[in-house]
Amino acid sequence: MAKQRAERDEEDLVRLYLSEIGQYPLLTKDDESRLAQAMEHGKEAATELEANERSLSPARKRELRKLVKAGEEAERSFVQSNLRLVVSIAKKYQASGMPLLDLIQEGNLGLMHAVEKFDWRKGFKFSTYATWWIRQALTRGIANTNRTIRLPVHAGDNL
């Protein structure tokens, strides 16, 4: 009885999560390039702001802070628009014994890493690139939680 209720509760949470992420629009390749460029400009602005904060004029500081904020917003938008990709990949790993919400969480870590590392200049669609990072995060998360005694993934490879 308690197990069935827990499964129902998890299904409700997954359904709620899916309805929430469904409101974020999917990105076109042009959107991906635009957001990646905004992120890049934001990182460059943060570097300049950190290195030269004392010598910059107040107007330049405001401009740089605005670029940093726009870059952070672009990164958030990039991640939110690709959350459905994580769910679709995580569902394929349900047989691992890990709860779907935990798989999604691990996949989201991979997605965030992919967003940080994505190079829009190479011309690839983001989903192609992100799939590798999401799968890597999922398999690493499964490997880290499936053992009674936790071993680092690289140590388990040697056994």
N, C-alpha and C positions, 0 to 999 in steps of 0.2 A: 504494500500500500504506500509506504513512504517513498520507495524507489520510483513508483509510477508518478507520484506527485512531483518528485524532483525532476523527472524527465519532462513532465508537462511544463513545469516552471522554466526549465532550460529552453524548451521549444518556444514558449512565450517570449523569453528574452531575445532569442534569435529572431523571431518574427518582428519584435519591436525594433531591434537593431537594423534589420533589413528595410523596414519601412522608413527609418530615419535616414539611412544612407541613400535610399532611392530618390530623395529630393535633390541631391547634388547632380548637376548636369554632367554628362560625359564630355570629354574634351576632343576637339579636332586636333590634327597634327599642328595646325597653325596656332591654336590655343596653347598647346604644349610648348612650342617654341617661344611664344610670347611670355608665358609664365616662367620658363627656364631663364630667359633673358632678364626678366625682372628680378628673379632670385640672384642671378649673377651680379647685376648692378647693385643690389642690396648688400651682398657680401663685400663687394669692392668698396662701397660707401662705408660699411662698418669698419673695414680695415683702415681706410683713410681717416675716419673719425677717431679711431683708437690711437693711431700713430701720431696724429697732428692736432689733437684736441686743443691744446693750449695756444697754438699759433693760428688757428682758423678764425675767421670773422664770424660773428653771430649769424649772419645771413647764410653763410656756407654751412655752418653747423646745422641750421634748420633744414636746409636743402638735403644734407646727408642723412639726417634723421628721418626725413620724409622718404628717402630712397630705401633706407633700412626697413622702415615700416612696410613699404610697398613690397619689398622682397619677402618679408615674413608672411605677409598676406598672400602673396603668390604661392609660397610653399604650402601654406595651409590649404589653399584652394586646390593645388595640385594633388595633395594627399586625399582630400575629401572626394574629389572627382574620380579617384581610382580605388575607393574602398570596395566597390562591387567586384573588381578584379580579384582582390584578396579573398573574398567570400567564395567566388567560383573556384579558385585554386584550393582553398582550404577544405572545401567539401570533398575533394578527391582524396584527402588524407584522413577521412573520418574512420576508416578501418584500423587506424593506428591505435585506437583505444583512448585517445585524448579527446576530451569534450570539444565540440565544435567552437564554442566561444573562446576556449584557450587556443585552438588552432588559428582562429581569426586574429587573436591578439598577437600571436607570434608572427603571422603573416603581415600584420600592420607594421611591425618593427622592420621587417624586410622592405616593405613599401616605403617607409620613411627613409631608409638607407638608400634605396633606389632613387628617390626624389633628390636626395643630396648629391648623389654621384652622377646623375643623368647629364650627358653632354649633348645638347640639342644640335651642335654643329655637325655631328656625324650623320644626321639625317634619318635616324631610325625612329620608328614610332615608340613612344614610351612604354606601352604595354608589353612589347617584345622584350625590352630591356628589363622591365620591372619583374616580369615573370620569373626570371632566373633568381633575382634577389629574394623574392617572396618564397619560392620553393626552397632556397637555401636556408632561410630563416625557419621555415616549417620543419624541415628535416633535422635541423640543429635543435629546435625546441623539442621535437619528439625524442631525439636521442638523449637530451638532457633530462627528460622526465620519465622515461620508460624503465630506467634501471633502479633497483632498490638502493644500490650504492652508486651515487652519482660520480661519474668519471668525466673529465673533459673529453669532448668529441675526438680531439686528436689522439688522446691516450687510448680511447676505445678502438681506434683504427689499428693500433699496434698489437692488440690482443688477438 
